[in-house]
Amino acid sequence: MDNILKSKKIAILVADGFEQVELVEPRQALLDAGAKVHIVSPAADTVQGWNHYDKADRFSVDVELNQANPQDYDGLLLPGGTVNPDQLRVNGNAVKFVKAFRTANKPIAAICHGPWTLIEADIVEGCKVTSWPSLQTDLKNAGADWIDQTVVVDAGLITSRNPDDIPAFNREIIKAFARDTGKVPLQTA
């Protein structure tokens, strides 16, 4: 898979409190596949990762959300953790940023609690998705077809349940981000 994403630029949207492994491992897989990856955040300098309920490492923000342009990116990654997506879904700029990827027909990957932001962006209706189990009612209420599966790919959304699913999630996000985005409608898988 070396350099399959050589010409691609991927945004990872996070706020403090993201599940660290859900940023680190997918980001490394994207970098290994040749993508340019930016951490985008409402925070100006750094964001705080978490290992479940414990603070972990801090990561440099590459682009502040208010300076980020979705047109500059080929895809979007939304790590989970409970605190991170809860902050993003109440941030109007974050919701607009996510919606812009959907409007431009660019793939969006979300893992664990990441789909909370997809719900707020009003982009899951009629889509098959998965997530951390506690989000299934929220996703169903938003019109999604929730499936308890390692990874679900549907209509340009790539979703997974938890850190144990990361290997399958990484394979599918690389496939999705490798497609020629923005030129033809994304197919339902």
N, CA, C and O atoms as a DFTB+ gen file, in Angstrom:
756 C
 N C O
     1  1       0.813      -1.196       0.000
     2  2       0.000       0.000       0.000
     3  2       0.855       1.257       0.000
     4  3       0.327       2.363       0.114
     5  1       2.135       1.105      -0.124
     6  2       3.005       2.269      -0.110
     7  2       2.579       3.284      -1.152
     8  3       2.397       2.958      -2.325
     9  1       2.424       4.508      -0.706
    10  2       2.137       5.661      -1.551
    11  2       0.817       5.602      -2.304
    12  3       0.632       6.358      -3.258
    13  1      -0.113       4.727      -1.910
    14  2      -1.425       4.695      -2.546
    15  2      -2.168       6.015      -2.315
    16  3      -3.044       6.382      -3.098
    17  1      -1.816       6.727      -1.238
    18  2      -2.454       8.007      -0.932
    19  2      -1.520       9.190      -1.157
    20  3      -1.706      10.256      -0.571
    21  1      -0.519       9.000      -2.005
    22  2       0.524      10.002      -2.220
    23  2      -0.029      11.395      -2.537
    24  3       0.529      12.391      -2.078
    25  1      -1.082      11.480      -3.290
    26  2      -1.616      12.786      -3.682
    27  2      -2.763      13.252      -2.790
    28  3      -3.411      14.254      -3.092
    29  1      -3.021      12.541      -1.701
    30  2      -4.173      12.842      -0.850
    31  2      -3.781      13.607       0.410
    32  3      -2.695      13.423       0.961
    33  1      -4.685      14.459       0.842
    34  2      -4.511      15.248       2.051
    35  2      -5.730      14.985       2.938
    36  3      -6.866      15.206       2.519
    37  1      -5.493      14.518       4.149
    38  2      -6.568      14.106       5.049
    39  2      -6.567      14.982       6.295
    40  3      -5.517      15.252       6.879
    41  1      -7.759      15.424       6.695
    42  2      -7.928      16.179       7.936
    43  2      -8.378      15.234       9.045
    44  3      -9.241      14.382       8.834
    45  1      -7.792      15.390      10.216
    46  2      -8.244      14.684      11.415
    47  2      -8.786      15.763      12.351
    48  3      -8.028      16.573      12.885
    49  1     -10.099      15.766      12.542
    50  2     -10.738      16.792      13.366
    51  2     -10.881      16.286      14.797
    52  3     -11.539      15.275      15.040
    53  1     -10.263      16.993      15.745
    54  2     -10.333      16.601      17.150
    55  2     -10.363      17.819      18.062
    56  3      -9.895      18.904      17.716
    57  1     -10.932      17.595      19.238
    58  2     -10.850      18.520      20.361
    59  2     -10.182      17.750      21.497
    60  3      -9.913      16.557      21.363
    61  1      -9.917      18.414      22.594
    62  2      -9.350      17.705      23.744
    63  2     -10.239      16.538      24.128
    64  3     -11.462      16.611      24.015
    65  1      -9.605      15.445      24.588
    66  2     -10.353      14.299      25.080
    67  2     -10.605      13.212      24.064
    68  3     -11.461      12.356      24.286
    69  1      -9.879      13.216      22.942
    70  2     -10.022      12.138      21.964
    71  2      -9.321      10.885      22.465
    72  3      -8.354      10.958      23.224
    73  1      -9.822       9.735      22.029
    74  2      -9.183       8.456      22.370
    75  2      -7.883       8.388      21.570
    76  3      -7.912       8.291      20.343
    77  1      -6.750       8.438      22.258
    78  2      -5.456       8.608      21.596
    79  2      -5.187       7.565      20.523
    80  3      -4.750       7.921      19.428
    81  1      -5.433       6.299      20.798
    82  2      -5.141       5.243      19.831
    83  2      -5.969       5.417      18.553
    84  3      -5.545       4.989      17.480
    85  1      -7.134       6.036      18.663
    86  2      -8.002       6.224      17.500
    87  2      -7.544       7.372      16.611
    88  3      -8.046       7.531      15.499
    89  1      -6.612       8.160      17.081
    90  2      -5.936       9.144      16.241
    91  2      -4.601       8.588      15.773
    92  3      -4.295       8.636      14.582
    93  1      -3.810       8.064      16.687
    94  2      -2.429       7.668      16.398
    95  2      -2.356       6.551      15.357
    96  3      -1.629       6.678      14.371
    97  1      -3.087       5.475      15.558
    98  2      -2.958       4.343      14.637
    99  2      -3.519       4.639      13.240
   100  3      -2.849       4.322      12.258
   101  1      -4.706       5.228      13.102
   102  2      -5.156       5.575      11.746
   103  2      -4.251       6.618      11.079
   104  3      -3.971       6.527       9.884
   105  1      -3.793       7.610      11.857
   106  2      -2.892       8.613      11.266
   107  2      -1.629       7.951      10.735
   108  3      -1.174       8.279       9.639
   109  1      -1.054       7.017      11.502
   110  2       0.155       6.332      11.042
   111  2      -0.119       5.511       9.789
   112  3       0.703       5.482       8.874
   113  1      -1.267       4.844       9.742
   114  2      -1.621       4.070       8.544
   115  2      -1.750       4.987       7.328
   116  3      -1.318       4.631       6.232
   117  1      -2.337       6.153       7.517
   118  2      -2.479       7.113       6.415
   119  2      -1.116       7.642       5.979
   120  3      -0.845       7.756       4.783
   121  1      -0.269       7.960       6.936
   122  2       1.087       8.422       6.605
   123  2       1.870       7.327       5.879
   124  3       2.563       7.601       4.899
   125  1       1.757       6.081       6.364
   126  2       2.443       4.963       5.719
   127  2       1.961       4.749       4.287
   128  3       2.707       4.254       3.443
   129  1       0.715       5.123       4.020
   130  2       0.170       4.985       2.670
   131  2       0.476       6.205       1.811
   132  3       0.044       6.279       0.660
   133  1       1.225       7.171       2.367
   134  2       1.681       8.310       1.588
   135  2       0.855       9.573       1.706
   136  3       1.176      10.564       1.048
   137  1      -0.198       9.586       2.515
   138  2      -1.048      10.769       2.645
   139  2      -0.352      11.863       3.445
   140  3       0.513      11.598       4.279
   141  1      -0.750      13.079       3.172
   142  2      -0.399      14.208       4.022
   143  2      -1.557      14.335       5.000
   144  3      -2.716      14.341       4.584
   145  1      -1.264      14.435       6.292
   146  2      -2.297      14.416       7.329
   147  2      -2.144      15.639       8.227
   148  3      -1.049      15.957       8.690
   149  1      -3.262      16.315       8.461
   150  2      -3.281      17.469       9.358
   151  2      -4.228      17.230      10.512
   152  3      -5.353      16.770      10.320
   153  1      -3.768      17.545      11.717
   154  2      -4.662      17.600      12.867
   155  2      -5.297      18.984      12.857
   156  3      -4.611      20.003      12.941
   157  1      -6.616      18.996      12.753
   158  2      -7.407      20.224      12.724
   159  2      -8.188      20.272      14.034
   160  3      -8.765      19.267      14.449
   161  1      -8.209      21.422      14.678
   162  2      -8.866      21.507      15.977
   163  2      -9.331      22.925      16.280
   164  3      -8.753      23.896      15.791
   165  1     -10.383      23.036      17.095
   166  2     -10.741      24.359      17.603
   167  2      -9.638      24.935      18.493
   168  3      -9.556      26.150      18.670
   169  1      -8.796      24.071      19.050
   170  2      -7.674      24.515      19.878
   171  2      -6.596      25.142      19.003
   172  3      -6.446      24.785      17.834
   173  1      -5.862      26.061      19.569
   174  2      -4.857      26.781      18.790
   175  2      -3.517      26.059      18.694
   176  3      -2.901      26.058      17.628
   177  1      -3.057      25.453      19.766
   178  2      -1.693      24.931      19.786
   179  2      -1.608      23.418      19.888
   180  3      -1.008      22.764      19.034
   181  1      -2.208      22.861      20.933
   182  2      -2.142      21.422      21.152
   183  2      -3.508      20.893      21.594
   184  3      -4.371      21.643      22.050
   185  1      -3.673      19.578      21.443
   186  2      -4.866      18.890      21.921
   187  2      -4.430      17.719      22.794
   188  3      -3.365      17.133      22.598
   189  1      -5.280      17.397      23.755
   190  2      -4.979      16.371      24.743
   191  2      -5.630      15.048      24.373
   192  3      -6.850      14.967      24.234
   193  1      -4.810      14.010      24.213
   194  2      -5.326      12.670      24.014
   195  2      -5.649      12.020      25.341
   196  3      -5.172      12.443      26.395
   197  1      -6.477      10.975      25.271
   198  2      -6.842      10.214      26.460
   199  2      -6.698       8.732      26.161
   200  3      -6.892       8.292      25.028
   201  1      -6.358       7.971      27.188
   202  2      -6.418       6.516      27.146
   203  2      -7.591       6.139      28.040
   204  3      -7.449       6.014      29.256
   205  1      -8.722       5.965      27.433
   206  2      -9.982       5.722      28.140
   207  2     -10.294       6.911      29.039
   208  3     -10.725       7.951      28.541
   209  1     -10.087       6.787      30.356
   210  2     -10.437       7.872      31.282
   211  2      -9.217       8.595      31.850
   212  3      -9.341       9.413      32.761
   213  1      -8.042       8.287      31.307
   214  2      -6.807       8.893      31.799
   215  2      -6.178       9.772      30.735
   216  3      -6.145       9.413      29.557
   217  1      -5.677      10.933      31.159
   218  2      -4.980      11.799      30.218
   219  2      -3.770      11.077      29.650
   220  3      -3.092      10.327      30.353
   221  1      -3.509      11.311      28.371
   222  2      -2.364      10.700      27.701
   223  2      -1.485      11.828      27.145
   224  3      -1.157      12.769      27.868
   225  1      -1.108      11.738      25.885
   226  2      -0.171      12.691      25.292
   227  2      -0.868      13.912      24.715
   228  3      -2.071      13.899      24.454
   229  1      -0.094      14.954      24.525
   230  2      -0.564      16.159      23.832
   231  2      -0.029      16.094      22.402
   232  3       1.067      15.587      22.165
   233  1      -0.805      16.606      21.460
   234  2      -0.437      16.592      20.050
   235  2      -0.541      17.999      19.496
   236  3      -1.455      18.748      19.840
   237  1       0.398      18.351      18.640
   238  2       0.382      19.665      18.003
   239  2      -0.758      19.761      17.006
   240  3      -1.023      18.827      16.250
   241  1      -1.420      20.894      17.015
   242  2      -2.463      21.182      16.042
   243  2      -1.772      21.738      14.797
   244  3      -0.980      22.676      14.886
   245  1      -2.074      21.157      13.646
   246  2      -1.491      21.638      12.394
   247  2      -2.245      22.840      11.843
   248  3      -1.643      23.779      11.323
   249  1      -3.576      22.800      11.963
   250  2      -4.407      23.876      11.423
   251  2      -5.553      24.128      12.397
   252  3      -6.288      23.209      12.759
   253  1      -5.697      25.391      12.818
   254  2      -6.845      25.743      13.654
   255  2      -8.116      25.617      12.826
   256  3      -8.136      25.967      11.646
   257  1      -9.156      25.123      13.439
   258  2     -10.417      24.911      12.743
   259  2     -10.903      26.159      12.024
   260  3     -11.375      26.076      10.890
   261  1     -10.792      27.317      12.671
   262  2     -11.286      28.541      12.026
   263  2     -10.443      28.969      10.831
   264  3     -10.830      29.880      10.100
   265  1      -9.299      28.326      10.622
   266  2      -8.447      28.590       9.463
   267  2      -8.491      27.453       8.441
   268  3      -7.941      27.584       7.348
   269  1      -9.133      26.351       8.784
   270  2      -9.147      25.164       7.921
   271  2     -10.212      25.299       6.836
   272  3     -11.319      25.777       7.083
   273  1      -9.852      24.868       5.637
   274  2     -10.766      24.892       4.505
   275  2     -11.004      23.454       4.047
   276  3     -10.070      22.797       3.589
   277  1     -12.233      22.953       4.162
   278  2     -12.500      21.577       3.740
   279  2     -12.115      21.307       2.287
   280  3     -11.816      20.168       1.931
   281  1     -12.118      22.327       1.456
   282  2     -11.739      22.153       0.048
   283  2     -10.279      21.744      -0.108
   284  3      -9.892      21.221      -1.153
   285  1      -9.474      21.974       0.912
   286  2      -8.051      21.624       0.867
   287  2      -7.792      20.146       1.146
   288  3      -6.659      19.680       1.027
   289  1      -8.847      19.402       1.521
   290  2      -8.681      18.019       1.951
   291  2      -9.494      17.056       1.099
   292  3     -10.530      17.407       0.535
   293  1      -8.985      15.822       1.026
   294  2      -9.643      14.757       0.261
   295  2     -10.504      13.858       1.128
   296  3     -11.320      13.098       0.606
   297  1     -10.337      13.928       2.440
   298  2     -11.109      13.099       3.346
   299  2     -10.980      13.604       4.763
   300  3     -10.132      14.440       5.075
   301  1     -11.851      13.070       5.626
   302  2     -11.919      13.506       7.011
   303  2     -11.947      12.290       7.928
   304  3     -12.635      11.309       7.645
   305  1     -11.200      12.356       9.021
   306  2     -11.177      11.326      10.050
   307  2     -11.643      11.935      11.362
   308  3     -11.162      12.990      11.776
   309  1     -12.597      11.252      12.021
   310  2     -13.126      11.683      13.311
   311  2     -12.859      10.606      14.359
   312  3     -13.623       9.645      14.454
   313  1     -11.785      10.746      15.154
   314  2     -11.556       9.811      16.247
   315  2     -12.651       9.961      17.302
   316  3     -13.390      10.946      17.323
   317  1     -12.735       8.957      18.177
   318  2     -13.744       8.993      19.219
   319  2     -13.211       9.478      20.543
   320  3     -12.503      10.482      20.623
   321  1     -13.568       8.736      21.593
   322  2     -13.431       9.218      22.949
   323  2     -14.753       9.913      23.253
   324  3     -15.407      10.392      22.326
   325  1     -15.159       9.985      24.483
   326  2     -16.454      10.604      24.762
   327  2     -16.391      12.128      24.814
   328  3     -17.335      12.798      24.394
   329  1     -15.316      12.670      25.312
   330  2     -15.216      14.120      25.491
   331  2     -15.031      14.841      24.159
   332  3     -15.657      15.873      23.918
   333  1     -14.182      14.307      23.304
   334  2     -13.866      14.920      22.017
   335  2     -15.100      15.160      21.146
   336  3     -15.381      16.313      20.820
   337  1     -15.849      14.128      20.756
   338  2     -16.985      14.388      19.873
   339  2     -18.098      15.174      20.556
   340  3     -18.869      15.864      19.890
   341  1     -18.184      15.073      21.882
   342  2     -19.185      15.860      22.584
   343  2     -18.877      17.348      22.450
   344  3     -19.794      18.160      22.325
   345  1     -17.597      17.712      22.474
   346  2     -17.203      19.114      22.260
   347  2     -17.426      19.539      20.813
   348  3     -17.909      20.638      20.541
   349  1     -17.063      18.645      19.885
   350  2     -17.180      19.004      18.474
   351  2     -18.632      19.191      18.039
   352  3     -18.926      20.079      17.239
   353  1     -19.536      18.370      18.554
   354  2     -20.919      18.440      18.083
   355  2     -21.653      19.682      18.557
   356  3     -22.721      20.000      18.035
   357  1     -21.101      20.392      19.539
   358  2     -21.701      21.651      19.961
   359  2     -20.924      22.860      19.434
   360  3     -21.218      24.000      19.794
   361  1     -19.945      22.606      18.592
   362  2     -19.146      23.667      17.987
   363  2     -19.648      23.869      16.553
   364  3     -19.442      23.014      15.692
   365  1     -20.292      24.978      16.312
   366  2     -20.875      25.255      14.995
   367  2     -19.875      25.153      13.860
   368  3     -20.213      24.644      12.792
   369  1     -18.650      25.625      14.064
   370  2     -17.641      25.543      13.010
   371  2     -17.252      24.102      12.717
   372  3     -17.017      23.742      11.563
   373  1     -17.183      23.275      13.758
   374  2     -16.848      21.860      13.557
   375  2     -17.959      21.165      12.767
   376  3     -17.681      20.390      11.852
   377  1     -19.191      21.439      13.113
   378  2     -20.326      20.826      12.408
   379  2     -20.335      21.267      10.945
   380  3     -20.559      20.444      10.057
   381  1     -20.097      22.540      10.685
   382  2     -20.030      23.041       9.298
   383  2     -18.890      22.373       8.534
   384  3     -19.036      22.032       7.360
   385  1     -17.757      22.190       9.207
   386  2     -16.592      21.555       8.588
   387  2     -16.953      20.135       8.144
   388  3     -16.645      19.740       7.020
   389  1     -17.599      19.374       9.018
   390  2     -18.006      18.004       8.690
   391  2     -19.025      18.009       7.552
   392  3     -18.897      17.230       6.607
   393  1     -20.024      18.869       7.631
   394  2     -21.053      18.946       6.583
   395  2     -20.438      19.260       5.218
   396  3     -20.892      18.752       4.193
   397  1     -19.403      20.099       5.215
   398  2     -18.771      20.484       3.949
   399  2     -18.160      19.270       3.246
   400  3     -18.177      19.202       2.017
   401  1     -17.628      18.324       3.999
   402  2     -17.077      17.110       3.382
   403  2     -18.196      16.304       2.738
   404  3     -18.035      15.779       1.636
   405  1     -19.316      16.208       3.417
   406  2     -20.458      15.461       2.877
   407  2     -21.001      16.137       1.629
   408  3     -21.281      15.479       0.627
   409  1     -21.147      17.448       1.694
   410  2     -21.655      18.211       0.551
   411  2     -20.740      18.043      -0.659
   412  3     -21.215      17.958      -1.791
   413  1     -19.428      17.994      -0.421
   414  2     -18.448      17.839      -1.502
   415  2     -18.243      16.376      -1.891
   416  3     -17.409      16.064      -2.740
   417  1     -19.014      15.477      -1.261
   418  2     -18.930      14.057      -1.594
   419  2     -17.555      13.455      -1.307
   420  3     -17.055      12.619      -2.059
   421  1     -16.956      13.901      -0.202
   422  2     -15.659      13.380       0.210
   423  2     -15.869      12.390       1.348
   424  3     -16.751      12.597       2.181
   425  1     -15.081      11.321       1.404
   426  2     -15.275      10.312       2.443
   427  2     -14.988      10.833       3.846
   428  3     -14.083      11.636       4.070
   429  1     -15.801      10.338       4.781
   430  2     -15.670      10.692       6.189
   431  2     -15.579       9.389       6.981
   432  3     -16.438       8.516       6.855
   433  1     -14.539       9.268       7.790
   434  2     -14.337       8.087       8.634
   435  2     -14.519       8.491      10.090
   436  3     -13.980       9.503      10.537
   437  1     -15.288       7.687      10.828
   438  2     -15.524       7.972      12.249
   439  2     -15.493       6.674      13.035
   440  3     -16.046       5.663      12.601
   441  1     -14.852       6.704      14.180
   442  2     -14.729       5.508      15.001
   443  2     -15.216       5.790      16.419
   444  3     -15.077       6.899      16.935
   445  1     -15.785       4.765      17.029
   446  2     -16.186       4.792      18.431
   447  2     -17.293       5.826      18.665
   448  3     -18.403       5.640      18.166
   449  1     -17.031       6.900      19.400
   450  2     -18.009       7.954      19.642
   451  2     -17.955       9.044      18.564
   452  3     -18.741       9.991      18.613
   453  1     -17.045       8.926      17.599
   454  2     -16.931       9.902      16.511
   455  2     -18.244      10.175      15.782
   456  3     -18.483      11.317      15.390
   457  1     -19.114       9.164      15.582
   458  2     -20.374       9.423      14.879
   459  2     -21.314      10.418      15.557
   460  3     -22.258      10.886      14.920
   461  1     -21.088      10.758      16.831
   462  2     -21.895      11.814      17.443
   463  2     -21.833      13.084      16.608
   464  3     -22.841      13.770      16.437
   465  1     -20.659      13.397      16.092
   466  2     -20.513      14.607      15.284
   467  2     -21.233      14.447      13.947
   468  3     -21.759      15.420      13.407
   469  1     -21.259      13.224      13.409
   470  2     -22.006      12.974      12.168
   471  2     -23.496      13.207      12.378
   472  3     -24.178      13.735      11.499
   473  1     -24.001      12.811      13.547
   474  2     -25.414      13.033      13.860
   475  2     -25.708      14.520      13.860
   476  3     -26.676      14.965      13.243
   477  1     -24.882      15.288      14.548
   478  2     -25.105      16.729      14.646
   479  2     -25.008      17.401      13.280
   480  3     -25.685      18.397      13.025
   481  1     -24.170      16.857      12.406
   482  2     -24.045      17.395      11.049
   483  2     -25.211      16.960      10.155
   484  3     -25.305      17.376       9.001
   485  1     -26.087      16.126      10.695
   486  2     -27.292      15.673       9.996
   487  2     -26.959      14.947       8.686
   488  3     -27.533      15.238       7.637
   489  1     -26.014      13.990       8.772
   490  2     -25.586      13.308       7.550
   491  2     -25.669      11.787       7.634
   492  3     -25.108      11.097       6.783
   493  1     -26.355      11.253       8.638
   494  2     -26.425       9.796       8.761
   495  2     -27.763       9.204       8.318
   496  3     -27.886       7.985       8.205
   497  1     -28.743      10.030       8.073
   498  2     -30.065       9.500       7.714
   499  2     -29.971       8.614       6.468
   500  3     -29.421       9.016       5.443
   501  1     -30.522       7.395       6.579
   502  2     -30.533       6.452       5.469
   503  2     -29.226       5.710       5.258
   504  3     -29.119       4.919       4.321
   505  1     -28.228       5.942       6.105
   506  2     -26.916       5.293       5.956
   507  2     -26.766       4.150       6.955
   508  3     -27.311       4.185       8.059
   509  1     -26.016       3.144       6.540
   510  2     -25.620       2.063       7.437
   511  2     -24.350       2.511       8.147
   512  3     -23.392       2.950       7.511
   513  1     -24.352       2.395       9.470
   514  2     -23.199       2.813      10.267
   515  2     -23.029       1.881      11.459
   516  3     -23.917       1.096      11.787
   517  1     -21.870       1.986      12.096
   518  2     -21.636       1.357      13.381
   519  2     -20.962       2.378      14.278
   520  3     -20.602       3.468      13.834
   521  1     -20.793       2.017      15.548
   522  2     -20.210       2.936      16.521
   523  2     -20.001       2.180      17.822
   524  3     -20.253       0.978      17.904
   525  1     -19.538       2.897      18.835
   526  2     -19.551       2.364      20.183
   527  2     -21.011       2.044      20.489
   528  3     -21.883       2.843      20.146
   529  1     -21.312       0.915      21.116
   530  2     -22.703       0.483      21.293
   531  2     -23.638       1.506      21.928
   532  3     -24.824       1.527      21.600
   533  1     -23.146       2.346      22.816
   534  2     -24.035       3.301      23.487
   535  2     -24.586       4.374      22.556
   536  3     -25.513       5.091      22.930
   537  1     -24.034       4.498      21.352
   538  2     -24.530       5.490      20.397
   539  2     -25.616       4.942      19.482
   540  3     -26.203       5.704      18.714
   541  1     -25.900       3.642      19.541
   542  2     -26.823       3.063      18.576
   543  2     -28.197       3.722      18.599
   544  3     -28.780       3.945      17.538
   545  1     -28.729       4.038      19.771
   546  2     -30.043       4.683      19.832
   547  2     -29.987       6.077      19.222
   548  3     -30.896       6.472      18.492
   549  1     -28.918       6.831      19.517
   550  2     -28.759       8.162      18.932
   551  2     -28.712       8.080      17.403
   552  3     -29.351       8.871      16.710
   553  1     -27.952       7.120      16.892
   554  2     -27.825       6.964      15.438
   555  2     -29.144       6.527      14.810
   556  3     -29.527       7.029      13.753
   557  1     -29.840       5.593      15.455
   558  2     -31.145       5.159      14.936
   559  2     -32.135       6.319      14.943
   560  3     -32.892       6.499      13.989
   561  1     -32.130       7.105      16.018
   562  2     -33.028       8.258      16.094
   563  2     -32.719       9.304      15.030
   564  3     -33.593      10.078      14.640
   565  1     -31.473       9.325      14.562
   566  2     -31.076      10.248      13.490
   567  2     -31.343       9.662      12.105
   568  3     -31.024      10.287      11.094
   569  1     -31.931       8.456      12.055
   570  2     -32.308       7.859      10.779
   571  2     -31.302       6.892      10.192
   572  3     -31.468       6.433       9.061
   573  1     -30.266       6.577      10.940
   574  2     -29.251       5.633      10.443
   575  2     -29.687       4.197      10.722
   576  3     -30.500       3.932      11.607
   577  1     -29.128       3.291       9.947
   578  2     -29.301       1.854      10.161
   579  2     -28.043       1.381      10.886
   580  3     -27.007       1.161      10.259
   581  1     -28.137       1.224      12.225
   582  2     -26.982       0.858      13.036
   583  2     -26.756      -0.643      12.964
   584  3     -27.685      -1.431      13.143
   585  1     -25.500      -1.035      12.699
   586  2     -25.123      -2.434      12.562
   587  2     -23.953      -2.709      13.503
   588  3     -22.987      -1.946      13.529
   589  1     -24.033      -3.782      14.269
   590  2     -22.947      -4.166      15.160
   591  2     -21.948      -4.992      14.357
   592  3     -22.049      -6.216      14.277
   593  1     -20.990      -4.296      13.768
   594  2     -20.031      -4.912      12.855
   595  2     -18.688      -4.195      13.023
   596  3     -18.657      -3.024      13.400
   597  1     -17.605      -4.875      12.751
   598  2     -16.265      -4.312      12.913
   599  2     -16.097      -2.982      12.189
   600  3     -15.633      -1.999      12.768
   601  1     -16.470      -2.966      10.946
   602  2     -16.400      -1.742      10.144
   603  2     -17.561      -1.764       9.162
   604  3     -17.910      -2.810       8.614
   605  1     -18.153      -0.598       8.950
   606  2     -19.254      -0.461       7.997
   607  2     -18.891       0.657       7.033
   608  3     -18.508       1.751       7.445
   609  1     -19.016       0.364       5.740
   610  2     -18.759       1.357       4.700
   611  2     -20.054       1.540       3.930
   612  3     -20.579       0.586       3.355
   613  1     -20.568       2.759       3.917
   614  2     -21.809       3.031       3.207
   615  2     -21.883       4.502       2.830
   616  3     -21.719       5.386       3.670
   617  1     -22.128       4.739       1.578
   618  2     -22.382       6.089       1.065
   619  2     -21.309       7.100       1.486
   620  3     -21.621       8.238       1.837
   621  1     -20.059       6.677       1.447
   622  2     -18.967       7.590       1.767
   623  2     -18.660       7.730       3.243
   624  3     -17.774       8.498       3.618
   625  1     -19.377       6.997       4.093
   626  2     -19.088       6.986       5.524
   627  2     -18.419       5.667       5.876
   628  3     -18.893       4.598       5.492
   629  1     -17.323       5.749       6.602
   630  2     -16.610       4.566       7.067
   631  2     -16.638       4.647       8.593
   632  3     -16.082       5.575       9.181
   633  1     -17.288       3.668       9.233
   634  2     -17.427       3.717      10.685
   635  2     -16.965       2.408      11.317
   636  3     -17.074       1.337      10.719
   637  1     -16.444       2.519      12.544
   638  2     -16.030       1.359      13.329
   639  2     -16.447       1.570      14.773
   640  3     -16.798       2.675      15.188
   641  1     -16.398       0.455      15.545
   642  2     -16.942       0.470      16.897
   643  2     -15.982       0.919      17.981
   644  3     -16.372       1.668      18.877
   645  1     -14.711       0.468      17.917
   646  2     -13.811       0.689      19.054
   647  2     -12.364       0.425      18.642
   648  3     -12.116       0.012      17.509
   649  1     -11.411       0.656      19.537
   650  2     -10.005       0.456      19.190
   651  2      -9.664      -0.945      18.699
   652  3      -8.743      -1.100      17.897
   653  1     -10.381      -1.971      19.157
   654  2     -10.104      -3.326      18.669
   655  2     -10.342      -3.463      17.163
   656  3      -9.785      -4.354      16.521
   657  1     -11.167      -2.581      16.605
   658  2     -11.523      -2.629      15.186
   659  2     -10.556      -1.842      14.298
   660  3     -10.726      -1.815      13.079
   661  1      -9.561      -1.211      14.884
   662  2      -8.689      -0.309      14.118
   663  2      -8.023      -0.975      12.911
   664  3      -7.978      -0.339      11.858
   665  1      -7.507      -2.197      12.980
   666  2      -6.897      -2.767      11.765
   667  2      -7.869      -2.813      10.577
   668  3      -7.496      -2.439       9.466
   669  1      -9.090      -3.259      10.795
   670  2     -10.082      -3.296       9.713
   671  2     -10.479      -1.883       9.299
   672  3     -10.642      -1.605       8.111
   673  1     -10.633      -0.994      10.270
   674  2     -10.963       0.406      10.010
   675  2      -9.895       1.034       9.125
   676  3     -10.215       1.697       8.139
   677  1      -8.627       0.829       9.473
   678  2      -7.534       1.404       8.688
   679  2      -7.555       0.904       7.245
   680  3      -7.375       1.691       6.315
   681  1      -7.772      -0.384       7.053
   682  2      -7.835      -0.922       5.681
   683  2      -8.924      -0.217       4.874
   684  3      -8.710       0.155       3.720
   685  1     -10.089      -0.037       5.488
   686  2     -11.216       0.560       4.767
   687  2     -11.057       2.061       4.550
   688  3     -11.479       2.579       3.516
   689  1     -10.455       2.769       5.506
   690  2     -10.282       4.211       5.274
   691  2      -9.257       4.451       4.175
   692  3      -9.394       5.393       3.395
   693  1      -8.244       3.615       4.108
   694  2      -7.255       3.786       3.039
   695  2      -7.904       3.534       1.681
   696  3      -7.651       4.272       0.729
   697  1      -8.732       2.506       1.584
   698  2      -9.456       2.249       0.327
   699  2     -10.338       3.433      -0.038
   700  3     -10.332       3.894      -1.179
   701  1     -11.095       3.922       0.936
   702  2     -12.024       5.027       0.671
   703  2     -11.280       6.302       0.292
   704  3     -11.675       6.993      -0.647
   705  1     -10.213       6.617       1.009
   706  2      -9.474       7.836       0.711
   707  2      -8.683       7.725      -0.586
   708  3      -8.320       8.745      -1.170
   709  1      -8.408       6.508      -1.048
   710  2      -7.672       6.313      -2.295
   711  2      -8.555       6.545      -3.521
   712  3      -8.050       6.807      -4.613
   713  1      -9.865       6.448      -3.341
   714  2     -10.761       6.687      -4.472
   715  2     -10.631       8.115      -4.950
   716  3     -10.236       9.000      -4.190
   717  1     -10.959       8.338      -6.197
   718  2     -10.907       9.672      -6.781
   719  2     -12.087      10.472      -6.238
   720  3     -13.154      10.501      -6.852
   721  1     -11.900      11.122      -5.088
   722  2     -12.983      11.800      -4.402
   723  2     -13.379      13.090      -5.102
   724  3     -12.591      13.727      -5.801
   725  1     -14.628      13.440      -4.880
   726  2     -15.129      14.721      -5.362
   727  2     -15.520      14.760      -6.821
   728  3     -16.005      15.792      -7.285
   729  1     -15.332      13.685      -7.568
   730  2     -15.646      13.724      -8.994
   731  2     -16.861      12.886      -9.361
   732  3     -17.605      13.234     -10.279
   733  1     -17.061      11.806      -8.664
   734  2     -18.237      10.969      -8.921
   735  2     -18.858      10.622      -7.575
   736  3     -18.159      10.573      -6.563
   737  1     -20.163      10.380      -7.557
   738  2     -20.789      10.034      -6.273
   739  2     -20.164       8.793      -5.660
   740  3     -19.838       7.832      -6.356
   741  1     -20.003       8.831      -4.352
   742  2     -19.490       7.668      -3.628
   743  2     -20.560       6.601      -3.640
   744  3     -21.740       6.892      -3.440
   745  1     -20.163       5.398      -3.869
   746  2     -21.107       4.291      -3.965
   747  2     -21.421       3.713      -2.600
   748  3     -20.580       3.716      -1.701
   749  1     -22.629       3.222      -2.456
   750  2     -23.001       2.512      -1.256
   751  2     -22.365       1.140      -1.322
   752  3     -22.488       0.435      -2.323
   753  1     -21.679       0.762      -0.244
   754  2     -21.006      -0.535      -0.231
   755  2     -21.927      -1.608       0.276
   756  3     -21.533      -2.772       0.358
